[in-house]
Structure formats: C-alpha cells, structure tokens
Amino acid sequence: MNDISSAPRIANALLHARASGGAANLPADAIEGIELATGLRAQELVVEKVGRPIAAWKVAVTPEGTVLAAPIFDNLVFKSGAQIPLSLCGDCGMECEIAFKIGKDMPPRAAAYSAGEVAAHVESACVTAELLHSRLPAKYRSPRNAQLADLLSNAALVAGDPLKDWRQRDLKNITFEFCADDKTVLARQGGHPSGDPFAGVVALTNHLSSRGMTLAAGAIVTAGSYSGVHFAPKGGHFRVRFDGFPELAFSIA
C-alpha cells in the first residue's frame, strides 16, 4: 500500500521516462498497491511539471463505477491528415474512438450535471485515434492506479472533422472500419465497452467537478475504444471510418 507522500517520487520517475523515452525507474513494490489518491496526485504533479495547456481528456469508467481520467496536452493533439512524428508514437498502440468537443465551460458545482445538461454543452463529435505509450516497466500489465499516474498511457490523439448532429447517430450499434496501409485491420458493428461513449463525458464532467476542476470549452473528450488496442507497425498510413462521421486519416513518419 502506497502513502500519498510517495506521489512525488512516482511523478519524478514518470517525468524522467517522458524525457528519456525509456521506462520509469520504479521498483515493483512502488507500483503495486498504489492507491487511487496517490495515482491521481502523481498525475497532477506530472501535469504541473509538464506545464502545457490541456486540450483533451480521455476517460473510462470501470464496471464498479470508478472514473479513470487523464488529460492530453495541446502539443499531442493533431488534426486529420497529420503526419505524426515517430518519436511521439511510443509503442504504436492505437485505439479507435468517438470523441466529443465541449462548446461551453462546465465549472465545478455542488449538484451533479445531468446527461441532458452535458449534452447541451457539447458542440460536436468526431472520430479519433489515440496513440498509446506506457512509461511503466510492466507497461499495460501495470496496476490501474499506476497507469492513472502515467496519464493512462497517452502518447497522442488524432481528431477528425466535427459532426454537429451526433445525437442522431446510434453510437451503440454504429459500424466502423480501421485500415492500415489500405488494408482492413478491423471492421465491426458496435464494440464500445459501455455501449455509449457519451456516458463517459457525463462521468468525466462530474468527476472533474468533484475535484474542483472545470471541463473547459474547446476540450475534446474521448471516452473508450471500439477497437481495443491495435499495435501498428512503426510507420504507415491509417484510416478510421465510423458510419455517418467524416473519415479520419493520418500517417506516422
């Protein structure tokens, strides 16, 4: 079990790993048993030290209802058509997702935000591809709270063109296709872990509110993978298509 006082040591190791491109120098006993509060505090310290604006959030809700969220820095968010530097791609793990752009601030308050209120603050939705890189020694096998400290393994986010009428789409049963170098890697109908990525936006809004934080206008919220994690070759061209959404395309240099 880790005391919250261990958060600075965890954060410093993760910051060094970010700078070096290697794995954080953290022994197994410093990672196993990290409590939720410690993981969150270490995440906060990483964000403070990096010092860049937050342009996006990723969020997941566990089956027992725990909200796991991490910010994505502005220099790690790209538009469709971008060429992503290989240096940012880490493990080259990719997830295909639908994300939501916030149109108006949702500041902290005592009462929870309802789904209807959150929907009224969403400006548009888009297709995203998240690139992953774990800086932990055991990578994606690491305990959940350690991954939380590592900003949930985010390396970069590529966001497609916006769709205003996202409310008309059946996000539970939507069809999608993921292609690498013009070959279909995965095609299926549905597959989001909770069935509805928008529910993650509601969860994130109230999670941040409970921490005294604002979900700010302009932020992109990506809330769960339809594809699971695909480990792509280090290079190539990629396309993600969700029915009714503008196609997302990008390449890795």
C-alpha positions in Angstrom: 0.0 0.0 0.0 1.4 3.4 -1.0 1.0 6.5 1.1 0.2 9.7 -0.9 3.6 11.1 0.1 5.1 8.7 -2.5 3.4 10.6 -5.3 6.3 13.0 -6.0 8.7 10.1 -6.4 6.4 8.3 -8.8 5.8 11.6 -10.7 9.5 12.3 -11.0 10.2 8.8 -12.3 7.5 9.2 -14.9 8.7 12.7 -15.9 12.2 11.3 -16.4 10.8 8.5 -18.6 9.0 11.1 -20.7 12.2 13.0 -21.2 14.4 9.9 -21.9 11.9 7.8 -23.9 12.7 4.8 -21.6 10.8 3.2 -18.7 10.2 4.8 -15.4 12.7 3.7 -12.8 10.2 2.4 -10.3 10.6 -0.9 -8.5 7.6 -3.3 -8.4 6.8 -2.6 -4.8 6.5 1.1 -5.6 3.9 0.4 -8.3 2.0 -2.5 -6.8 -0.6 -1.2 -4.3 -0.7 2.4 -5.5 -3.9 3.8 -4.2 -6.3 5.9 -6.3 -5.5 9.1 -4.4 -1.8 8.5 -4.9 -2.2 7.8 -8.6 -4.3 11.0 -9.0 -1.8 13.1 -7.1 1.2 11.8 -9.1 -0.8 12.6 -12.3 -1.4 16.1 -11.1 2.3 16.6 -10.4 3.2 15.3 -13.9 0.7 17.8 -15.4 2.1 20.7 -13.3 5.7 19.9 -14.2 5.0 19.5 -18.0 3.2 22.8 -17.8 1.4 22.7 -21.1 -2.3 23.6 -21.7 -4.8 20.7 -21.6 -6.5 20.3 -25.0 -8.3 17.0 -24.4 -9.2 14.3 -21.9 -9.5 10.6 -22.0 -11.9 8.8 -19.7 -13.0 5.3 -18.8 -15.5 4.1 -16.2 -14.8 0.7 -14.6 -17.6 -1.8 -14.1 -17.8 -0.9 -10.4 -18.2 2.8 -11.4 -14.7 4.2 -10.7 -13.9 7.1 -13.1 -10.4 7.0 -14.6 -9.4 10.1 -16.4 -6.3 11.8 -17.7 -5.5 15.0 -19.6 -3.9 15.2 -23.0 -1.6 18.1 -23.7 -2.1 20.6 -26.6 1.1 19.6 -28.4 -0.1 16.0 -28.6 -3.4 16.7 -30.3 -3.4 16.5 -34.2 -6.0 17.1 -36.9 -7.0 14.6 -39.6 -4.4 14.4 -42.3 -1.5 14.9 -39.9 1.8 13.2 -40.1 2.7 12.1 -36.6 6.4 12.1 -35.7 7.6 8.6 -34.9 9.2 10.0 -31.7 5.7 10.6 -30.3 4.3 7.2 -31.1 5.9 5.2 -28.4 4.6 1.6 -28.5 2.5 2.4 -31.6 -0.6 1.1 -29.8 -3.8 2.6 -31.3 -7.4 2.8 -30.3 -10.3 3.9 -32.5 -12.8 6.1 -30.6 -15.6 8.7 -30.9 -14.9 11.9 -29.0 -16.9 15.0 -28.1 -15.9 18.6 -28.3 -17.1 20.8 -25.4 -18.6 24.1 -26.5 -19.1 25.8 -23.1 -17.3 25.6 -19.8 -18.7 23.3 -17.2 -17.3 24.6 -13.9 -17.4 22.7 -10.6 -20.6 22.9 -8.6 -22.3 21.1 -5.7 -25.0 19.5 -7.8 -24.1 16.8 -10.3 -24.5 17.6 -14.0 -27.3 15.6 -15.7 -26.8 13.9 -19.1 -29.1 16.5 -20.7 -27.1 19.4 -19.3 -23.8 17.9 -20.5 -25.3 17.2 -24.0 -26.3 20.8 -24.2 -22.7 21.8 -23.6 -21.3 19.5 -26.4 -20.6 21.3 -29.6 -19.9 18.3 -31.9 -18.5 14.8 -32.1 -15.7 13.4 -34.1 -13.7 10.2 -34.9 -10.4 9.9 -33.0 -7.4 7.7 -33.0 -5.4 7.6 -29.8 -1.8 6.6 -29.9 -0.5 4.9 -26.7 2.8 4.6 -24.9 3.2 3.2 -21.4 6.2 4.6 -19.5 5.8 1.9 -16.8 8.2 -1.0 -16.6 5.3 -3.6 -16.9 3.6 -1.4 -19.5 -0.1 -2.3 -20.0 0.0 -5.0 -17.4 0.7 -2.4 -14.7 -1.9 -1.8 -12.0 -4.7 0.5 -12.8 -3.7 3.3 -10.5 -0.1 3.3 -11.8 -1.5 3.7 -15.3 -3.6 6.6 -14.0 -0.4 8.3 -12.8 1.1 7.8 -16.3 -1.8 9.7 -17.8 -3.4 6.4 -18.9 -0.6 5.8 -21.4 -1.5 8.6 -23.7 1.1 9.4 -26.4 -1.0 11.5 -28.8 -4.6 12.0 -30.2 -5.6 12.5 -33.8 -9.1 14.1 -34.1 -11.2 14.1 -37.3 -13.6 16.8 -38.6 -16.6 17.6 -36.4 -20.1 16.2 -36.8 -22.8 18.5 -35.4 -25.7 16.1 -35.5 -24.1 13.4 -33.4 -27.2 12.9 -31.4 -28.9 11.3 -34.4 -26.3 8.5 -34.5 -26.7 5.1 -32.9 -23.4 5.1 -31.1 -24.1 1.7 -29.5 -24.5 -0.1 -32.8 -22.5 2.1 -35.2 -20.3 0.3 -37.7 -16.6 1.2 -38.1 -13.5 0.2 -40.0 -9.9 0.6 -39.2 -7.4 0.4 -42.1 -3.6 0.3 -42.2 -1.9 1.0 -45.5 -5.2 0.4 -47.3 -5.8 -3.0 -45.7 -8.7 -3.5 -43.3 -7.4 -4.4 -39.9 -10.7 -4.5 -38.1 -14.3 -3.9 -39.1 -17.3 -4.5 -36.8 -20.6 -3.1 -35.6 -20.5 -1.6 -32.1 -17.9 -2.8 -29.6 -17.7 0.2 -27.2 -17.1 -1.3 -23.7 -20.0 0.5 -22.1 -22.1 0.8 -25.2 -22.3 4.6 -25.1 -19.2 6.8 -25.2 -21.2 9.9 -24.3 -21.8 8.4 -20.8 -18.1 8.8 -20.3 -18.4 12.6 -20.9 -21.0 12.9 -18.2 -18.9 10.9 -15.8 -15.8 13.0 -16.6 -17.7 16.3 -16.1 -18.9 15.2 -12.6 -15.5 13.6 -11.8 -13.7 16.9 -12.5 -16.3 18.9 -10.7 -15.8 16.8 -7.6 -12.1 17.7 -7.8 -12.8 21.4 -8.2 -11.9 21.4 -11.8 -13.7 22.8 -14.9 -14.3 20.8 -18.1 -13.3 23.7 -20.4 -14.8 24.9 -23.7 -12.8 23.6 -26.6 -11.7 20.4 -24.9 -12.0 17.1 -26.7 -13.2 14.2 -24.6 -12.5 10.7 -25.9 -14.3 8.0 -23.9 -13.5 4.5 -24.8 -12.2 2.3 -27.6 -14.4 0.5 -30.1 -11.4 -1.4 -31.4 -9.4 -2.4 -28.3 -5.7 -1.8 -28.7 -4.1 -2.5 -32.1 -0.3 -2.4 -32.2 0.6 -0.9 -35.6 3.9 -1.0 -37.5 6.2 1.9 -36.8 5.2 3.8 -39.9 2.5 3.8 -42.5 -0.9 5.3 -43.3 -4.1 4.8 -41.3 -7.8 5.5 -41.8 -10.7 5.2 -39.4 -14.3 5.3 -40.6 -17.4 5.4 -38.4 -20.7 5.3 -40.2 -22.0 8.8 -40.8 -18.9 10.6 -39.5 -16.1 12.3 -41.5 -13.3 9.9 -42.1 -10.1 10.2 -40.1 -6.8 9.8 -41.9 -3.2 10.2 -40.6 0.3 8.7 -41.0 3.3 8.0 -38.9 6.5 9.4 -40.2 
